[in-house]
C-alpha cells in the first residue's frame, strides 16, 4: 500500500483536518521511571535521560493536539484513511 494519512471530520462543527499516518497511528509513550532512581546518574547519562524525556513529552503533546478539532477543540471526530 502507498503512503497515506488520515482525514478527520469533527462531529460538532464538521471541520476537516488531516493527520499524518505516523502520528495518527502512534500511541502515547511512557517514561521509564526506575532507570534514574536505582543507579547514580552523572554527566552524559543524565543529559541523555533528560533529552529522551523531552522527546517523549513533545511526541505526547503532538498526539494530544491532533486528537482535537483545530477549529472548535472537540475531541469527537470521524476518521478515514486517505492515500496521498
C-alpha positions in Angstrom: 0.0 0.0 0.0 1.2 3.5 -0.8 1.6 6.4 1.6 -1.5 7.5 3.4 -2.8 9.9 6.0 -6.0 10.3 7.9 -8.8 12.7 7.2 -10.7 13.7 10.4 -14.0 15.4 10.4 -15.3 17.0 13.6 -18.7 15.7 14.7 -19.5 19.1 16.3 -18.6 21.7 13.6 -17.8 19.5 10.6 -14.3 21.0 10.2 -11.9 18.7 8.4 -8.2 18.3 9.1 -5.5 15.9 8.1 -3.1 13.9 10.3 0.0 12.0 9.0 -0.3 8.3 9.5 2.8 8.1 11.7 1.1 10.5 14.2 -2.5 9.1 13.9 -1.3 5.5 14.5 1.1 6.3 17.3 0.4 5.5 20.9 1.4 7.8 23.8 4.7 6.8 25.2 5.7 6.4 28.9 9.0 7.3 30.5 10.9 4.6 32.4 10.8 5.9 36.0 13.1 3.3 37.7 16.1 3.8 35.5 17.2 7.0 37.0 16.3 6.2 40.6 18.1 3.0 41.1 21.5 3.9 39.8 23.5 7.1 40.2 23.4 9.1 37.0 26.1 11.5 36.2 27.1 13.7 33.3 26.2 12.4 29.9 23.8 9.7 31.2 21.7 12.4 32.9 21.6 14.6 29.8 20.6 11.6 27.7 17.7 10.7 30.0 16.5 14.4 30.1 16.7 14.5 26.3 14.6 11.3 26.0 12.1 12.6 28.5 11.7 15.8 26.5 11.3 13.9 23.2 8.6 11.7 24.7 6.8 14.8 26.2 6.9 16.5 22.8 5.5 13.5 21.0 2.7 13.1 23.5 1.8 16.8 23.2 1.7 16.4 19.3 -0.6 13.3 19.7 -2.9 15.2 22.1 -3.1 18.2 19.7 -4.1 16.1 16.7 -6.9 14.4 18.6 -8.8 17.7 18.9 -10.5 19.7 16.2 -8.3 22.7 15.5 -11.4 24.9 15.0 -13.6 24.1 18.0 -11.5 21.9 20.3 -13.9 18.9 20.3 -12.3 15.5 20.6 -15.3 13.8 18.8 -14.4 13.1 15.2 -14.8 10.6 12.4 -11.7 9.3 10.7 -10.9 7.7 7.4 -7.6 6.7 5.8 -6.8 8.5 2.5 -4.0 7.9 0.0 -1.5 10.7 -0.7 
